[in-house]
Amino acid sequence: MEAPVPTSPALSSCPFLPQIDRRYSADEIHALGRDRSATFYHTALHYAQSLWLEGFPAKSLLLVNRALSCHLPEVSLQSEGFRPYHAVAWILQHRPEGQFIGNPRRHYQHLATRMVEPHKTLRTWRAWACWYLAKHLLPESEHPSDEKQIREEGIVEPRRLDIVRHLTELSPNDDVAAWQAALKWAGEHWSPAPHLHFVPAQQEDLPMVEALAREIWPQVYRELISADQIQYMLGLMYNVPHLEEEVRTRGVRYQLIREEDGSMVGFLGWELEAGSGANHSTALLHKLYVKPNQHSRGVGASALAHVIAEATIAGASTLQLRVNRQNRKAIRAYLRAGFEFEEDRCTDIGGGFVMDDHVMVKRL
């Protein structure tokens, strides 16, 4: 007699996996061997529900992964009770306290970067799609990326638009619609990148640079450095007389980032390094900050592309920057733009504080 499905008042069925009235087992998956037909797909998702109800959320996610290994043009990923992307999001949101779930963000990073055939490229981008769900739903402080792999293997974590583009090209199913629906269900509020203007900051605009820094810094750095260090560095680097001196003595070029409707969303500042030779001129990107409510819209990427273009026109052969070693979001953006790690640098800035940074460079 088949074992009934376990019931627990602490666990309810995942609504995006098939509802079951008996316990599924690994034997049913193993019996299918190399079969990756619709039978395998449906069995894997049934088994995922069984594992979830038994209290194994990490194993349940693994079975959803196996279902997504199937190349089935005839199967919709949004069928009632068979929505693998929604299931990933639901399990991550309803993960029981005290039950092992591992680090899904790191798991999907490893899965995407170590994929094998068959259908390697499609499965890679499905894994990145699940990684993005984990990135959106789980706090990075508790579920960090594998930074060692990123640095040593040159892994570039994709943007939302990268995932959409690749799944659009590769998917035999409705991956893009299914994934975006899962993101919307999970509470992602996304809108396309705005049209931006990069306005050179005149002397009378420098108070706006200071005001933007004082608005953005406490939000961006609150989990990276102490509140005391944030206030110290703002006072040191973002008072108007200091900004004026940078412009006057070093030729730092400050620009305000403005949307079409006139609203300011950020600022940047860069310079050509003093003493750069004719054959090797280095541009230094000192500051590029975007309001957090504008993140994930492509504003930062557009601003970075703008600086790269301007530095190239100015004759620079290298663009260099420093980024806090814990600022993973910024590091990802720089890696996507083609920057590489050059060295680590820790600088005493007074007041009992240090800047602990990666130095990153891009050849222009």
Number of C-alpha atoms within 10 A of each C-alpha: 3 8 10 11 16 15 12 11 5 8 15 11 15 20 15 22 27 20 15 15 11 14 17 22 16 12 8 13 19 11 10 13 9 9 13 15 15 16 11 22 23 15 21 26 29 25 25 31 29 26 24 22 22 16 19 18 24 20 17 26 25 17 24 24 23 18 23 21 21 19 19 16 11 10 16 15 21 20 13 11 17 23 21 27 25 28 23 25 23 19 18 20 13 12 18 15 7 6 11 13 17 12 16 23 26 18 18 24 22 18 19 23 17 10 16 12 10 11 13 14 17 23 25 23 25 27 24 26 27 25 25 22 25 23 18 16 18 17 11 14 8 9 16 15 22 15 13 10 13 15 13 9 10 14 17 17 21 17 17 16 13 14 19 17 12 16 25 15 11 15 18 15 18 16 23 20 15 19 26 18 16 22 21 13 13 17 11 14 9 13 10 10 16 15 11 19 15 17 13 15 20 14 12 9 15 21 17 16 23 19 13 20 21 16 14 18 19 17 11 17 16 12 12 14 17 13 13 11 17 18 13 17 17 16 14 12 14 20 17 19 12 14 18 18 12 17 19 11 8 14 15 21 18 26 24 25 24 18 17 10 9 10 10 18 21 26 26 24 21 24 21 21 18 12 9 13 10 9 9 12 20 25 28 22 23 16 15 20 21 21 19 14 9 16 15 17 17 18 23 25 17 15 22 18 13 13 22 21 13 14 23 18 11 13 16 25 18 19 24 20 21 22 20 19 17 16 15 16 12 16 22 17 19 22 21 17 15 14 20 19 19 14 11 14 15 12 10 10 12 11 10 8 15 14 18 17 18 21 18 20 23 20 14 16
